[in-house]
Amino acid sequence: MGLFERIGRQVEQFKQTAKAEAERNAEYRCQACGERFEVDRDECPECGAEAVVARTDEEE
Ligand SMILES: [Zn+2]
C-alpha cells in the first residue's frame, strides 16, 4: 500500500469517526429523512424539509 493511499484511509477513518461522534451528540433530528444535527435548524440541509425536531430519549 502506498503512502498516500494509507493517509487517505486514515483520513476516511477519521471522518467516519467524527461523523459517528457528531451523530451521538446530535440533539435534533429531521423527521423526514432521519438526518441528525447538533444545532436547531428551520430546514433540513439534507432534504430541505422543515421537519427538524429536538430528539427525545424514547426515539433511540
Ligand atoms: Zn431531512
PDB file of the backbone (N, CA, C, O) and the ligand in Angstrom, with CONECT records:
HET     ZN  A 101       1
ATOM      1  N   MET A   1       0.853  -1.202   0.000  1.00  0.00           N
ATOM      2  CA  MET A   1       0.000   0.000   0.000  1.00  0.00           C
ATOM      3  C   MET A   1       0.881   1.242   0.000  1.00  0.00           C
ATOM      4  O   MET A   1       1.823   1.340   0.786  1.00  0.00           O
ATOM      5  N   GLY A   2       0.579   2.178  -0.871  1.00  0.00           N
ATOM      6  CA  GLY A   2       1.380   3.396  -0.945  1.00  0.00           C
ATOM      7  C   GLY A   2       1.110   4.333   0.220  1.00  0.00           C
ATOM      8  O   GLY A   2       0.109   4.219   0.927  1.00  0.00           O
ATOM      9  N   LEU A   3       2.026   5.247   0.388  1.00  0.00           N
ATOM     10  CA  LEU A   3       1.905   6.200   1.496  1.00  0.00           C
ATOM     11  C   LEU A   3       0.631   7.023   1.406  1.00  0.00           C
ATOM     12  O   LEU A   3      -0.086   7.191   2.393  1.00  0.00           O
ATOM     13  N   PHE A   4       0.359   7.533   0.214  1.00  0.00           N
ATOM     14  CA  PHE A   4      -0.820   8.398   0.082  1.00  0.00           C
ATOM     15  C   PHE A   4      -2.115   7.616   0.259  1.00  0.00           C
ATOM     16  O   PHE A   4      -3.108   8.128   0.776  1.00  0.00           O
ATOM     17  N   GLU A   5      -2.077   6.380  -0.177  1.00  0.00           N
ATOM     18  CA  GLU A   5      -3.250   5.523  -0.010  1.00  0.00           C
ATOM     19  C   GLU A   5      -3.515   5.307   1.484  1.00  0.00           C
ATOM     20  O   GLU A   5      -4.656   5.314   1.945  1.00  0.00           O
ATOM     21  N   ARG A   6      -2.427   5.117   2.212  1.00  0.00           N
ATOM     22  CA  ARG A   6      -2.529   4.896   3.659  1.00  0.00           C
ATOM     23  C   ARG A   6      -3.096   6.148   4.344  1.00  0.00           C
ATOM     24  O   ARG A   6      -3.986   6.060   5.190  1.00  0.00           O
ATOM     25  N   ILE A   7      -2.571   7.290   3.966  1.00  0.00           N
ATOM     26  CA  ILE A   7      -3.063   8.546   4.551  1.00  0.00           C
ATOM     27  C   ILE A   7      -4.534   8.740   4.206  1.00  0.00           C
ATOM     28  O   ILE A   7      -5.336   9.162   5.039  1.00  0.00           O
ATOM     29  N   GLY A   8      -4.866   8.424   2.968  1.00  0.00           N
ATOM     30  CA  GLY A   8      -6.257   8.554   2.539  1.00  0.00           C
ATOM     31  C   GLY A   8      -7.186   7.716   3.390  1.00  0.00           C
ATOM     32  O   GLY A   8      -8.276   8.156   3.755  1.00  0.00           O
ATOM     33  N   ARG A   9      -6.753   6.511   3.704  1.00  0.00           N
ATOM     34  CA  ARG A   9      -7.588   5.636   4.538  1.00  0.00           C
ATOM     35  C   ARG A   9      -7.731   6.182   5.942  1.00  0.00           C
ATOM     36  O   ARG A   9      -8.798   6.099   6.550  1.00  0.00           O
ATOM     37  N   GLN A  10      -6.639   6.744   6.455  1.00  0.00           N
ATOM     38  CA  GLN A  10      -6.691   7.291   7.810  1.00  0.00           C
ATOM     39  C   GLN A  10      -7.636   8.486   7.866  1.00  0.00           C
ATOM     40  O   GLN A  10      -8.382   8.662   8.829  1.00  0.00           O
ATOM     41  N   VAL A  11      -7.591   9.298   6.825  1.00  0.00           N
ATOM     42  CA  VAL A  11      -8.481  10.452   6.768  1.00  0.00           C
ATOM     43  C   VAL A  11      -9.930   9.979   6.701  1.00  0.00           C
ATOM     44  O   VAL A  11     -10.806  10.527   7.370  1.00  0.00           O
ATOM     45  N   GLU A  12     -10.164   8.974   5.901  1.00  0.00           N
ATOM     46  CA  GLU A  12     -11.516   8.439   5.767  1.00  0.00           C
ATOM     47  C   GLU A  12     -12.005   7.877   7.104  1.00  0.00           C
ATOM     48  O   GLU A  12     -13.153   8.087   7.497  1.00  0.00           O
ATOM     49  N   GLN A  13     -11.136   7.178   7.777  1.00  0.00           N
ATOM     50  CA  GLN A  13     -11.470   6.616   9.086  1.00  0.00           C
ATOM     51  C   GLN A  13     -11.808   7.739  10.068  1.00  0.00           C
ATOM     52  O   GLN A  13     -12.765   7.654  10.837  1.00  0.00           O
ATOM     53  N   PHE A  14     -10.993   8.788  10.016  1.00  0.00           N
ATOM     54  CA  PHE A  14     -11.219   9.912  10.923  1.00  0.00           C
ATOM     55  C   PHE A  14     -12.560  10.563  10.646  1.00  0.00           C
ATOM     56  O   PHE A  14     -13.295  10.907  11.572  1.00  0.00           O
ATOM     57  N   LYS A  15     -12.877  10.731   9.374  1.00  0.00           N
ATOM     58  CA  LYS A  15     -14.145  11.369   9.019  1.00  0.00           C
ATOM     59  C   LYS A  15     -15.330  10.534   9.503  1.00  0.00           C
ATOM     60  O   LYS A  15     -16.323  11.078   9.986  1.00  0.00           O
ATOM     61  N   GLN A  16     -15.223   9.233   9.374  1.00  0.00           N
ATOM     62  CA  GLN A  16     -16.315   8.361   9.814  1.00  0.00           C
ATOM     63  C   GLN A  16     -16.472   8.413  11.326  1.00  0.00           C
ATOM     64  O   GLN A  16     -17.587   8.412  11.848  1.00  0.00           O
ATOM     65  N   THR A  17     -15.337   8.456  12.025  1.00  0.00           N
ATOM     66  CA  THR A  17     -15.370   8.544  13.478  1.00  0.00           C
ATOM     67  C   THR A  17     -15.991   9.865  13.914  1.00  0.00           C
ATOM     68  O   THR A  17     -16.811   9.907  14.831  1.00  0.00           O
ATOM     69  N   ALA A  18     -15.589  10.942  13.245  1.00  0.00           N
ATOM     70  CA  ALA A  18     -16.108  12.264  13.580  1.00  0.00           C
ATOM     71  C   ALA A  18     -17.607  12.329  13.316  1.00  0.00           C
ATOM     72  O   ALA A  18     -18.351  12.938  14.085  1.00  0.00           O
ATOM     73  N   LYS A  19     -18.042  11.712  12.249  1.00  0.00           N
ATOM     74  CA  LYS A  19     -19.456  11.711  11.903  1.00  0.00           C
ATOM     75  C   LYS A  19     -20.257  10.925  12.946  1.00  0.00           C
ATOM     76  O   LYS A  19     -21.329  11.355  13.371  1.00  0.00           O
ATOM     77  N   ALA A  20     -19.734   9.791  13.344  1.00  0.00           N
ATOM     78  CA  ALA A  20     -20.417   8.974  14.341  1.00  0.00           C
ATOM     79  C   ALA A  20     -20.507   9.730  15.663  1.00  0.00           C
ATOM     80  O   ALA A  20     -21.524   9.682  16.355  1.00  0.00           O
ATOM     81  N   GLU A  21     -19.431  10.425  15.996  1.00  0.00           N
ATOM     82  CA  GLU A  21     -19.402  11.207  17.231  1.00  0.00           C
ATOM     83  C   GLU A  21     -20.429  12.330  17.168  1.00  0.00           C
ATOM     84  O   GLU A  21     -21.140  12.584  18.141  1.00  0.00           O
ATOM     85  N   ALA A  22     -20.504  12.997  16.032  1.00  0.00           N
ATOM     86  CA  ALA A  22     -21.452  14.092  15.858  1.00  0.00           C
ATOM     87  C   ALA A  22     -22.881  13.580  15.975  1.00  0.00           C
ATOM     88  O   ALA A  22     -23.736  14.242  16.564  1.00  0.00           O
ATOM     89  N   GLU A  23     -23.139  12.412  15.419  1.00  0.00           N
ATOM     90  CA  GLU A  23     -24.488  11.859  15.482  1.00  0.00           C
ATOM     91  C   GLU A  23     -24.854  11.457  16.900  1.00  0.00           C
ATOM     92  O   GLU A  23     -26.015  11.540  17.299  1.00  0.00           O
ATOM     93  N   ARG A  24     -23.859  11.023  17.656  1.00  0.00           N
ATOM     94  CA  ARG A  24     -24.125  10.643  19.041  1.00  0.00           C
ATOM     95  C   ARG A  24     -24.479  11.871  19.875  1.00  0.00           C
ATOM     96  O   ARG A  24     -25.298  11.803  20.791  1.00  0.00           O
ATOM     97  N   ASN A  25     -23.846  12.996  19.537  1.00  0.00           N
ATOM     98  CA  ASN A  25     -24.089  14.219  20.294  1.00  0.00           C
ATOM     99  C   ASN A  25     -25.286  15.004  19.780  1.00  0.00           C
ATOM    100  O   ASN A  25     -25.759  15.931  20.438  1.00  0.00           O
ATOM    101  N   ALA A  26     -25.766  14.636  18.624  1.00  0.00           N
ATOM    102  CA  ALA A  26     -26.837  15.395  17.998  1.00  0.00           C
ATOM    103  C   ALA A  26     -28.089  15.414  18.854  1.00  0.00           C
ATOM    104  O   ALA A  26     -28.483  14.399  19.428  1.00  0.00           O
ATOM    105  N   GLU A  27     -28.699  16.568  18.929  1.00  0.00           N
ATOM    106  CA  GLU A  27     -29.910  16.689  19.734  1.00  0.00           C
ATOM    107  C   GLU A  27     -31.128  16.994  18.895  1.00  0.00           C
ATOM    108  O   GLU A  27     -32.249  17.061  19.401  1.00  0.00           O
ATOM    109  N   TYR A  28     -30.898  17.179  17.603  1.00  0.00           N
ATOM    110  CA  TYR A  28     -32.020  17.477  16.717  1.00  0.00           C
ATOM    111  C   TYR A  28     -32.044  16.474  15.571  1.00  0.00           C
ATOM    112  O   TYR A  28     -31.011  15.934  15.173  1.00  0.00           O
ATOM    113  N   ARG A  29     -33.215  16.244  15.062  1.00  0.00           N
ATOM    114  CA  ARG A  29     -33.355  15.221  14.035  1.00  0.00           C
ATOM    115  C   ARG A  29     -34.378  15.674  12.998  1.00  0.00           C
ATOM    116  O   ARG A  29     -35.372  16.323  13.326  1.00  0.00           O
ATOM    117  N   CYS A  30     -34.117  15.322  11.749  1.00  0.00           N
ATOM    118  CA  CYS A  30     -35.087  15.604  10.694  1.00  0.00           C
ATOM    119  C   CYS A  30     -36.090  14.455  10.660  1.00  0.00           C
ATOM    120  O   CYS A  30     -35.712  13.292  10.523  1.00  0.00           O
ATOM    121  N   GLN A  31     -37.360  14.792  10.785  1.00  0.00           N
ATOM    122  CA  GLN A  31     -38.381  13.745  10.782  1.00  0.00           C
ATOM    123  C   GLN A  31     -38.582  13.176   9.384  1.00  0.00           C
ATOM    124  O   GLN A  31     -39.090  12.067   9.219  1.00  0.00           O
ATOM    125  N   ALA A  32     -38.179  13.945   8.385  1.00  0.00           N
ATOM    126  CA  ALA A  32     -38.394  13.498   7.008  1.00  0.00           C
ATOM    127  C   ALA A  32     -37.357  12.468   6.563  1.00  0.00           C
ATOM    128  O   ALA A  32     -37.710  11.438   5.989  1.00  0.00           O
ATOM    129  N   CYS A  33     -36.074  12.745   6.828  1.00  0.00           N
ATOM    130  CA  CYS A  33     -35.035  11.852   6.309  1.00  0.00           C
ATOM    131  C   CYS A  33     -34.209  11.192   7.405  1.00  0.00           C
ATOM    132  O   CYS A  33     -33.428  10.282   7.125  1.00  0.00           O
ATOM    133  N   GLY A  34     -34.372  11.640   8.660  1.00  0.00           N
ATOM    134  CA  GLY A  34     -33.649  10.987   9.749  1.00  0.00           C
ATOM    135  C   GLY A  34     -32.276  11.552  10.024  1.00  0.00           C
ATOM    136  O   GLY A  34     -31.591  11.078  10.930  1.00  0.00           O
ATOM    137  N   GLU A  35     -31.848  12.562   9.260  1.00  0.00           N
ATOM    138  CA  GLU A  35     -30.546  13.185   9.488  1.00  0.00           C
ATOM    139  C   GLU A  35     -30.532  13.856  10.853  1.00  0.00           C
ATOM    140  O   GLU A  35     -31.540  14.404  11.300  1.00  0.00           O
ATOM    141  N   ARG A  36     -29.378  13.806  11.507  1.00  0.00           N
ATOM    142  CA  ARG A  36     -29.279  14.393  12.848  1.00  0.00           C
ATOM    143  C   ARG A  36     -28.382  15.613  12.848  1.00  0.00           C
ATOM    144  O   ARG A  36     -27.449  15.710  12.052  1.00  0.00           O
ATOM    145  N   PHE A  37     -28.669  16.546  13.748  1.00  0.00           N
ATOM    146  CA  PHE A  37     -27.897  17.782  13.844  1.00  0.00           C
ATOM    147  C   PHE A  37     -27.611  18.119  15.290  1.00  0.00           C
ATOM    148  O   PHE A  37     -28.317  17.687  16.201  1.00  0.00           O
ATOM    149  N   GLU A  38     -26.547  18.908  15.487  1.00  0.00           N
ATOM    150  CA  GLU A  38     -26.224  19.362  16.834  1.00  0.00           C
ATOM    151  C   GLU A  38     -26.910  20.679  17.135  1.00  0.00           C
ATOM    152  O   GLU A  38     -27.058  21.054  18.298  1.00  0.00           O
ATOM    153  N   VAL A  39     -27.329  21.383  16.097  1.00  0.00           N
ATOM    154  CA  VAL A  39     -27.976  22.674  16.285  1.00  0.00           C
ATOM    155  C   VAL A  39     -29.372  22.643  15.680  1.00  0.00           C
ATOM    156  O   VAL A  39     -29.658  21.877  14.760  1.00  0.00           O
ATOM    157  N   ASP A  40     -30.229  23.494  16.222  1.00  0.00           N
ATOM    158  CA  ASP A  40     -31.586  23.559  15.702  1.00  0.00           C
ATOM    159  C   ASP A  40     -31.579  24.256  14.343  1.00  0.00           C
ATOM    160  O   ASP A  40     -30.870  25.244  14.151  1.00  0.00           O
ATOM    161  N   ARG A  41     -32.357  23.748  13.417  1.00  0.00           N
ATOM    162  CA  ARG A  41     -32.414  24.348  12.086  1.00  0.00           C
ATOM    163  C   ARG A  41     -33.868  24.447  11.662  1.00  0.00           C
ATOM    164  O   ARG A  41     -34.698  23.620  12.039  1.00  0.00           O
ATOM    165  N   ASP A  42     -34.163  25.467  10.877  1.00  0.00           N
ATOM    166  CA  ASP A  42     -35.513  25.594  10.335  1.00  0.00           C
ATOM    167  C   ASP A  42     -35.736  24.559   9.245  1.00  0.00           C
ATOM    168  O   ASP A  42     -36.798  23.944   9.144  1.00  0.00           O
ATOM    169  N   GLU A  43     -34.694  24.387   8.428  1.00  0.00           N
ATOM    170  CA  GLU A  43     -34.795  23.437   7.325  1.00  0.00           C
ATOM    171  C   GLU A  43     -33.696  22.398   7.421  1.00  0.00           C
ATOM    172  O   GLU A  43     -32.581  22.694   7.851  1.00  0.00           O
ATOM    173  N   CYS A  44     -34.011  21.206   7.026  1.00  0.00           N
ATOM    174  CA  CYS A  44     -33.001  20.152   6.962  1.00  0.00           C
ATOM    175  C   CYS A  44     -32.091  20.411   5.765  1.00  0.00           C
ATOM    176  O   CYS A  44     -32.578  20.530   4.641  1.00  0.00           O
ATOM    177  N   PRO A  45     -30.763  20.502   5.986  1.00  0.00           N
ATOM    178  CA  PRO A  45     -29.845  20.728   4.864  1.00  0.00           C
ATOM    179  C   PRO A  45     -29.753  19.524   3.943  1.00  0.00           C
ATOM    180  O   PRO A  45     -29.295  19.647   2.807  1.00  0.00           O
ATOM    181  N   GLU A  46     -30.175  18.383   4.408  1.00  0.00           N
ATOM    182  CA  GLU A  46     -30.110  17.165   3.598  1.00  0.00           C
ATOM    183  C   GLU A  46     -31.261  17.087   2.603  1.00  0.00           C
ATOM    184  O   GLU A  46     -31.043  16.816   1.422  1.00  0.00           O
ATOM    185  N   CYS A  47     -32.480  17.321   3.070  1.00  0.00           N
ATOM    186  CA  CYS A  47     -33.629  17.117   2.197  1.00  0.00           C
ATOM    187  C   CYS A  47     -34.485  18.370   2.039  1.00  0.00           C
ATOM    188  O   CYS A  47     -35.408  18.395   1.225  1.00  0.00           O
ATOM    189  N   GLY A  48     -34.175  19.428   2.829  1.00  0.00           N
ATOM    190  CA  GLY A  48     -34.913  20.671   2.672  1.00  0.00           C
ATOM    191  C   GLY A  48     -36.243  20.728   3.386  1.00  0.00           C
ATOM    192  O   GLY A  48     -36.940  21.741   3.322  1.00  0.00           O
ATOM    193  N   ALA A  49     -36.601  19.673   4.056  1.00  0.00           N
ATOM    194  CA  ALA A  49     -37.886  19.648   4.758  1.00  0.00           C
ATOM    195  C   ALA A  49     -37.828  20.512   6.014  1.00  0.00           C
ATOM    196  O   ALA A  49     -36.798  20.579   6.685  1.00  0.00           O
ATOM    197  N   GLU A  50     -38.926  21.165   6.321  1.00  0.00           N
ATOM    198  CA  GLU A  50     -38.990  21.923   7.573  1.00  0.00           C
ATOM    199  C   GLU A  50     -39.538  20.997   8.638  1.00  0.00           C
ATOM    200  O   GLU A  50     -40.642  21.177   9.152  1.00  0.00           O
ATOM    201  N   ALA A  51     -38.733  20.005   8.948  1.00  0.00           N
ATOM    202  CA  ALA A  51     -39.203  18.945   9.844  1.00  0.00           C
ATOM    203  C   ALA A  51     -38.157  18.590  10.893  1.00  0.00           C
ATOM    204  O   ALA A  51     -38.113  17.460  11.379  1.00  0.00           O
ATOM    205  N   VAL A  52     -37.308  19.570  11.241  1.00  0.00           N
ATOM    206  CA  VAL A  52     -36.275  19.316  12.240  1.00  0.00           C
ATOM    207  C   VAL A  52     -36.859  19.497  13.638  1.00  0.00           C
ATOM    208  O   VAL A  52     -37.404  20.550  13.969  1.00  0.00           O
ATOM    209  N   VAL A  53     -36.735  18.466  14.436  1.00  0.00           N
ATOM    210  CA  VAL A  53     -37.275  18.499  15.790  1.00  0.00           C
ATOM    211  C   VAL A  53     -36.202  18.097  16.794  1.00  0.00           C
ATOM    212  O   VAL A  53     -35.226  17.432  16.445  1.00  0.00           O
ATOM    213  N   ALA A  54     -36.395  18.507  18.040  1.00  0.00           N
ATOM    214  CA  ALA A  54     -35.487  18.094  19.088  1.00  0.00           C
ATOM    215  C   ALA A  54     -35.690  16.606  19.360  1.00  0.00           C
ATOM    216  O   ALA A  54     -36.822  16.127  19.415  1.00  0.00           O
ATOM    217  N   ARG A  55     -34.598  15.887  19.527  1.00  0.00           N
ATOM    218  CA  ARG A  55     -34.715  14.457  19.814  1.00  0.00           C
ATOM    219  C   ARG A  55     -35.177  14.235  21.230  1.00  0.00           C
ATOM    220  O   ARG A  55     -34.937  15.050  22.121  1.00  0.00           O
ATOM    221  N   THR A  56     -35.839  13.129  21.419  1.00  0.00           N
ATOM    222  CA  THR A  56     -36.186  12.702  22.778  1.00  0.00           C
ATOM    223  C   THR A  56     -35.579  11.332  22.996  1.00  0.00           C
ATOM    224  O   THR A  56     -35.281  10.608  22.047  1.00  0.00           O
ATOM    225  N   ASP A  57     -35.403  10.995  24.234  1.00  0.00           N
ATOM    226  CA  ASP A  57     -34.741   9.733  24.540  1.00  0.00           C
ATOM    227  C   ASP A  57     -35.514   8.506  24.045  1.00  0.00           C
ATOM    228  O   ASP A  57     -34.925   7.470  23.736  1.00  0.00           O
ATOM    229  N   GLU A  58     -36.822   8.641  23.977  1.00  0.00           N
ATOM    230  CA  GLU A  58     -37.625   7.493  23.558  1.00  0.00           C
ATOM    231  C   GLU A  58     -37.365   7.084  22.126  1.00  0.00           C
ATOM    232  O   GLU A  58     -37.693   5.966  21.728  1.00  0.00           O
ATOM    233  N   GLU A  59     -36.771   7.989  21.336  1.00  0.00           N
ATOM    234  CA  GLU A  59     -36.558   7.666  19.933  1.00  0.00           C
ATOM    235  C   GLU A  59     -35.408   6.702  19.718  1.00  0.00           C
ATOM    236  O   GLU A  59     -35.311   6.078  18.661  1.00  0.00           O
ATOM    237  N   GLU A  60     -34.550   6.574  20.692  1.00  0.00           N
ATOM    238  CA  GLU A  60     -33.379   5.702  20.496  1.00  0.00           C
ATOM    239  C   GLU A  60     -33.744   4.236  20.491  1.00  0.00           C
ATOM    240  O   GLU A  60     -32.870   3.383  20.337  1.00  0.00           O
TER     241      GLU A  60
HETATM  242 ZN    ZN A 101     -34.140  15.833   6.159  1.00  0.00          ZN2+
END
